[in-house]
Every structure is written in C-alpha cells, then in structure tokens.
Amino acid sequence: MEDTKRDLGGRGEDVAVRYLKKKGYKVIERNYRCLWGEVDLVARDKGTLVFIEIKARTSSGFGLPQEAVDIFKQRKLIQVAKAYMAEHHLTEAISTRFDVVAVQLIPSGPEIELIKDAFQVG
C-alpha cells in the first residue's frame, strides 16, 4: 500500500525531528502556519533561530528531496519566517538561517541529509 503524501510527510518529519534533536537542535514549533504558508519546523541551534523545511521521498524517481525547495518555495519560507518573527516580537538582529532536511524513506532505513544554511534571504 502506497503512503499518501500527508502520511509520507509526517513520517519524514518524525524522522527529521529525532535526527535534529540528536544533533542538538531544540524544536520550538512544528508546522507553523500563517497567511503566507507553512514552515515544517522552527528550532534553535545554539544561538541561531532556524527555519527548517523537511522533504521526504520514498525513491529518487522525482528527484532528490531537497530539489523540491526551489526559488519559489524559498521565497515563501522567507515570508513565513518574517511573519513568525513579527508575531513573536523578534528583531532582525537575532541570528537566523534556513536549513533543509532531505529524508529518503527506503526499505533499508532512512537516509537523512541536513543542509545547513541552504539559502539566504535576498
């Protein structure tokens, strides 16, 4: 039975969260939503506020998971991050970055790639 897109995303997020916690990230919020869209995770990595997009695939038939974070998705994530910071009264002086976690859910076990500072704000 094939996973639905939502099931696959949820499984990928769960795998990514466990992985990031082992790496020392402190998860602040999952699936933050606003008018501009959604970001999968908001976390702290030492003194940096990190907005994290998680992409999961069961095969590379449609390309690598991280390839789905194109320029349009990046722009949307930047808008969501700005909304999050405004809502939480955070100044732009704090250190922020955007990470992408690519998860390949394959039969031999998940393969995870963390891409720190995957893209920059304009």
C-alpha positions in Angstrom: 0.0 0.0 0.0 1.4 3.4 -1.0 1.6 6.2 1.6 -0.4 9.3 1.0 1.5 12.5 0.6 0.5 13.6 4.1 1.5 10.2 5.7 4.8 10.4 3.9 5.4 14.0 5.1 4.5 13.1 8.7 6.9 10.1 8.7 9.6 12.2 7.2 9.1 15.0 9.8 9.2 12.5 12.6 12.5 11.0 11.4 13.9 14.5 10.8 12.9 15.7 14.3 14.6 12.8 16.0 17.7 13.3 13.9 17.9 17.1 14.6 17.4 16.6 18.4 20.4 14.2 18.3 22.3 17.0 16.6 21.5 19.3 19.5 18.6 21.3 17.9 15.9 22.4 20.3 12.5 22.2 18.5 10.3 25.3 19.3 7.4 24.7 17.0 6.2 22.2 14.4 4.1 23.1 11.3 3.9 26.9 12.0 1.2 28.3 9.7 0.4 31.9 8.8 -1.2 33.8 5.9 2.0 33.2 3.8 2.1 29.5 4.2 3.9 27.0 6.5 7.3 26.0 7.7 7.8 22.5 9.0 10.0 23.3 12.0 11.2 26.3 13.9 14.1 25.4 16.1 17.2 26.7 17.9 20.7 25.5 17.0 22.9 27.0 19.7 22.2 30.8 19.4 20.6 30.7 16.0 16.9 30.6 15.2 16.4 28.1 12.4 13.5 27.7 10.0 13.6 24.1 8.7 11.9 22.7 5.6 11.7 18.9 5.5 11.3 17.0 2.3 10.8 13.2 2.2 10.7 10.8 -0.6 10.5 7.0 -0.9 12.5 7.0 -4.2 14.5 9.3 -6.3 12.1 8.9 -9.2 11.0 12.5 -8.9 14.5 13.8 -8.0 16.2 14.3 -4.7 14.0 15.6 -1.8 16.0 18.8 -1.5 15.4 19.7 -5.1 11.8 20.4 -4.2 12.9 23.5 -2.3 13.1 25.7 -5.4 13.3 29.5 -5.5 9.5 29.8 -5.2 9.5 27.7 -2.1 12.4 29.6 -0.7 10.6 32.9 -1.1 7.5 31.5 0.6 9.6 30.3 3.5 11.3 33.7 3.9 7.8 35.3 4.1 6.7 32.8 6.7 9.9 33.3 8.7 9.3 37.1 8.7 5.7 36.6 9.9 6.9 34.2 12.7 9.4 36.8 13.8 6.9 39.6 13.8 4.3 37.5 15.6 6.8 36.6 18.3 8.3 40.1 18.6 11.8 39.0 17.5 14.1 41.6 16.0 16.0 41.1 12.8 19.2 41.5 14.9 18.9 37.9 16.0 20.8 35.3 14.1 18.6 33.2 11.7 19.1 30.7 9.0 17.2 28.3 6.7 18.0 24.6 6.8 16.7 21.8 4.6 16.4 18.2 5.8 16.2 15.7 3.0 14.8 12.3 4.0 14.8 9.3 1.8 12.5 6.7 3.4 13.9 3.5 1.8 13.5 -0.2 2.9 17.0 -0.4 4.4 16.2 2.5 6.7 16.0 6.3 6.3 18.8 8.2 4.7 19.0 11.8 6.0 20.9 14.8 4.7 21.0 18.0 6.7 21.7 21.1 4.5 22.6 23.9 6.9 22.2 27.5 5.6 20.5 26.1 2.5 19.6 29.5 1.1 19.9 33.2 2.1 17.4 36.0 2.4 17.7 38.2 -0.7 
